Amino acid sequence: MKICVAGLGLIGGSICMALRRAGYGADGWNRSAAPLEFALEKGIICSAAKSFEGYDVVFVCLPPRAAVTFINSNTFKDGAIVSDICGVKQFMEREVYAIPRNFYYVGTHPMAGKEVSSVYNACETLFDGASMVITSCEKTNPAARDTIAKLTREMGFKKMVECSAAVHDRKIAYTSQLAHIVSNAYVKDEEIESCSGFTGGSFQDMTRIAGVDEGVWSELYMLNRENLSARIRELCEHLSEIGRAIEEGEDKLRGVLRCGRERFSRSMENYSGEDIKITEFPSR
């Protein structure tokens, strides 16, 4: 199986390294030269791709709009699998299926990352124990999806979550995008000044993702703005509820906090519904 990874950032580089560990050799392509040269020097990729007609699988590890431009600007082998790793999936499906294609598209989203980016921070263990979301619709080729599922397992992912693009975007607005927005808002409080020595694990958890690249994340937010706006509105309502409870007294506050604790406890139960299929892989 000939594999190419287009976009040698943290995720793209880590995919190359995880595939190498699994016994595959991936070629690479990047928009700028330095990461490509680094990947070649370190053996992260086998060679630099000049074109893409010869590959069975092409992972497109670029931001959403750049990923669409890449797909529309290049030629792929008949029957090849083109798989993006973008954090929004409805946008990608609409754009990919807007015109007839000679390849099979499979949407994926690795649920793994770091506070730092670029291929210089890539590692072969990034996906160990993580989840991979694979989205599909009536146009998805089952054999292509199965191939991506196989590679997912071989790259070290612990869990594969299969769902529609709509479900993905709704869930990711809450589990990822809202969390980044909360962290960004939290660090704007004036009390963050001179707080060294007053911080512990809770502060670190809240601020760990505050410094992410606004150029990358603003695009994701805007392409999923309907779902994200709904989550922001609900969060504001719950914060207001807690604020009112603090004013009304301790008994009221305990009740509001208990409701949140119990809701969280229920949510931790494993769930696999009609619109979400979860597969857990054996440990490596």
N, C-alpha and C positions, 0 to 999 in steps of 0.2 A: 504494500500500500504506500503510494507516494503522497506525502503530506507537506503542505506549506503553511506557514504562519505569517500572515500579513499584519504588521504592526507589532514591533518588538518593544513594548513597554513592560511593566511589571507582570501583567497577566499573560501577554503573548510570550515573553521570555520564559515564564514559568511553565507554560504549556509545552514549549520546546524541550525544556529540561525534564519535565515529567514524562513526556513521550520518549525521550532518550533513555531514561531509566527503565521504561517499559519495553525497550528493545526496538523502538522506531527511531528513524533519523529524519528530522524535519528540516526543510529548507526555510529560509526567511526572507522577508521583504520589509523595508521600512521607509518612511517618507524622508527621513534625514539620514545622513551617512554614518555619524558617530556610533549610534546604537548598533547599527548593522555591522560595522567593523569590530566592535566589542564582542558581539555575539559570535562572529567568525573566529576571532582570536581565542575566545574562551571555549570554543567547541560547543556552544549552545545550539548552533545551527550547523548543518552540513555544508551548505553553500548558499549564496545569494541568488534569489529567484529573479530572473529577468522578465519572464512571462509566466502564465498560469495554466496554459492549455494541457500541460503534461501531468497535472496533479489529480489524484483521486479525491483528496479532501483538502479544502482550503479553509483554515480558521481565520476569520477577519476580526482582528483585535484592535479596532479603532473606535473612536466616538461615533454615535449614531449617524450623523450627517456625513461624516467622512467615510464611514463604512458603506453607506449607500453610494456615494460618489465613486468609491473604489470598485464596488460591484458593477456599477453601470459603465465604468471606464475600461473594464478588462474583459478578456475572453477566457472562458473556461471550457474544459473538455465536456463533450456530451455525456450526461449522466454523472458528472462529478457532484460531490457534496460541498456546498458552500455554507459555512456555519459561522454566525457572528456571536459575539459574547457581550453585546450591548445590554445596558441596564434598563432599556425600554424595548418592549417587544411588539406592541401593536403598530407603532410607527414603522418598525422594520418590516413587518409582514405586509403592510400596505404598500410600502415602497418596492419591495422585492416582487410582489405579485401584481404590481401595476402593469407589467408587460410580460409577454411570454418569455420563459427562460429555458435554456437547454440543460440546466443543472437542477439539482435538488437542493432546496433550502431547508436548513434546520436551525431554529433559533435556540441559543443557549445563554445561560447567565451563571458563571461560576460564583458561588457565594463564599468568596475568599478575597483577601487583600491585606494591605498594610497601610500604615500612615504615610509611607514614602512610596514614590513611584519610580518608573524607569526600569529598563532591563538590568541596570547595575545592581538592583535590589532583588532581582528574580531569584527563585530557588526551586529546586525540584520537589520539595516537600510542602509547597504552599497549599496544595489541595488535599493533603492527607487529612482525613477526618471531616472534610467540608462537604457541602451539598452542591450539586449541579442541578440547575433548573433547565429542563428541556421543554420548549413550547411547540405545539403543533396545532394544525387545523385540518380541514377536509382536503387541503391541497398538499399536505405533508406526505412524502413517500415513506411508507413503513420501513422498508429496507434501509433507507438512508438514516432514519431515526435510530434504527437498531445499531447501525455502525457507529454513530455518535455515542450511543449508550455504552457500547463495548469499549470505546476509547475512554469514556468517562470513568468506567471502572478501572481500566488499566492505568490511568493517570493517578489513581490513589484516592479518588473521591469516596467518601463513606456512604453517601446517600444521593439518590437521584429522584428528583421531584418532577413529575410530568403534569402539565396543565396547559390551558389555553393562554394565548398572549394577553387576553383581557384579565384573566385571574392573576397572572404574573404581575401585570402593571398595578393592579389594585393592591396586591399584597406588598409589593416592593415599595410602594408609596409610603406604607406604614413601617415596614421593618428596616428600611434603609434610608430612604430620602428624608422622611420626617425626623429620623434620629440625627442626621447630619444638620438639618435646619435647627433643631433644638439645641445642639451643641454650639452652633454658630451664634444663636441668640443668647445663650447662657453666658458666653464669655464677653458679651458686650456690657455686662453689669459693671458699674464703676468699682464695686468691691473687689474686682479681680486684681486691682493694683495692691501691691505690697502684701499679698496673701501667702507668700512663701513661708513654710513652717506651719501653716494652718491646713494644709491639704493632705488628704489620704486617698484611699482607693476610690471612694465615691466621686471625688473631684476629678481624679485621673480618668475614670470611666466616662464622665460627662464631657470632658474636654479633649479626649484623645483624637477625635475626628474633626475638631474645630478648624484645623489648619489645612484642610484639603483644598485642592485647586478649584477656585470659583469658576474658571472657564469651562472645566469639565462638567462640574455639577450643575451649573445654571442651565446648560443644554438639556441635561437629563430632567431637571425640574420642569422646564418649559414644555418638553415633549410628553410629560405626564401630568400636566398642571391640573386637569380636572380631578383626578384621583388625589393628588397631593393637596390641593386646596380643601377638599373635603376632610382630609385627615387633620389639617391645620385647624380648621373650624372646630372639629370635635375636641382636639387637644385644648384649645382655648376655653371651650365650655367646661371641660373637666378641671382646668386650673382655676377657673372662676368659681366652680363649685367648692373646691378646697379652700379658696380664699374666703368665701362666705361662711364656710363651716368654722374657720379659725375665729372669725368675728362673733359667731353665735355661741361658741363654747366648746369645751372639751368633749362632752358627750356626743354632740353633733359631729365633731371632727373624727372621733373614733369610728363612728358609723361609716363616714365617707371613706376613711382609710381602709376599714375592714372590707368594704365593697371592692376596692381595688385589689387588695391582697387575695381575696377569694376568686375574683375574676382571673387574676394571673395564674393562680393554682390550677384552675380548670383548664386554662389554655395550654398548659404544659403536657396534657394528655396527648398521646400520639393520635393523629387524625389522618385518615385517608378516605376522603369522600368521593362522590361521583365525579366531581370536576378536578380532583387532585389525586394523583397516584404517586405513592411514595415507595421507593425500593431501597432497601438497605443492603449494602454489599458486605461480604465477610471482611474482617480485618486482614490487612496485608501480611 
